[in-house]
Amino acid sequence: MTGRRPPLVLRLVSSYVTPVILCAALILSLFKYDPPSYGEYMYPEYAKIIGILLAVGISVPIPLMFIYQTLKRKGGLRQRMRLASKPTSEWSPLIVEDRCKEQADGQSGNTSIGLMSQTDAVADTDDHDLTRYM
């Protein structure tokens, strides 16, 4: 996005350390689960189930998609993991002006947040006003 690669420490932390910590926190929170209460009041069983489903439903798709993307790639495990964690070439900035700026700067393989595929972006800009994204 800025034309420079992030420092090595930031790349290592964001690629390896943070995902491991988040997965460990998810697993530990499931095993160390303590039923919610308010003083002496214990919440009903359905409230506990709803809470657990919300926590798991929000968290589980991320590692599942990483595993799916890793398994569908070709090559060794390390190469497949590297490919699965990079954006595809069809991804670009959402806002048309930013896409034009990226192309003018000669950048490719954008890895910044707030991206969508070019086909989705074109379809979205044809039907809607871009000011809602600003």
Salt bridges, closest charged atoms under 4 A:
GLU45 OE1 - LYS48 NZ 3.64
ASP124 OD1 - HIS128 ND1 3.75
ASP124 OD1 - ARG132 NH2 2.84
